C-alpha cells in the first residue's frame, strides 16, 4: 500500500470539531481527521479556536501523519479519525 500525504492546507470542521487533511492511498484520495481534543491534549494548542488548532496541527503534522499512516495500513486505506487515545503519553512530538 502506497500512502502519501499531499501538502494541502488542513481545514477546521466545526460540525464535528476536527481538523481534516487528506491522504493518497494508492493514488486515491482518502479523508483523514484529528479531533481538536487530541490536538489540545497532546500538541500544545495555544488558543482554543480554529487558528490555534490549525497551528497545532501544522506544528505536529509529521507525527500526526505518521499515526494516520499506521491506521490507514491497519484499516486497508479507509478514512481515519484520530482521537486523543491514538497518542498515548510520551508519543506526542
N, C-alpha and C positions, 0 to 999 in steps of 0.2 A: 504494500500500500504506500503510495507516494503522497505525502502530506506537506503542503506549503501554506504559508500564511502571507497573503498579499499585504503590502504596506498601506492599505486603505485606512483612512481615519476611522476610529471606533465611533459609535453613536450611543447616546443615552436613550433608553426607552423607559418613560415614566409609567407605562401601563403595567410593567412587571418589575420595576426597579432593577434594571440590568444595564450593563454596558455590553453592546453587541459588537462582534467582529466576525470576520469570515475566515474559513479555511478552504483550501482547494484540495480535495481528496481525489486522487487520480484524475485531475483536471476538472472535477465537478465542484461547484461552489456549495459549501455546507455552512449553515449558520451556527455560530458559537456565541456564548454569552457568559458573563460572570456577574454574580449578584453584587449589588452595592454593599451588602452586608459583608461579603468576603473581602471586598476592597477595603472597607473600614476596619475589619478585624485583622487584616494581615499586611496591608500595603500602604500604611501611613497617609490616609486621606487627611488633607489639611482643612478642607471645607466640605461640609455635607450638602453639596449641591452638584449639579451636572458638571460644572467646571472642575470641581475637586475630584470627582470620581473619574473623569476622563484623564486628568493629570496623573492620578494614582495608577490608572491602567497603563498609560504611556510609560511611566517610570518603571513599572514591573512587567511590561509586555513580554520580554523574553521568558520569564518564569511562568507567566500565565499561559503563554502559547505552548510551553513545554508540557504543562499539565493537561492542556487541551489535547495536545498530540497523543499523550498516553491514553486518554479517554476515547479519542477517535479510533485508535487501534483496538481498544477493548470492545467498542460497540460497532465495529465494522463500518466506520465512516458516517454514522448517524449524527444528527445535531447534538451539541453538547451544551449543558448548562452547568457551569462551575459554581459551587456554593462554598461557604466557609469551611466545611468539613473536608473539602478536597485539598486543603492547605493546612495540614497538621502543624502544630507548633514546631518551630525550628526549620520549617521547609520554605518559608517565605524569603524573598530576596531583601 
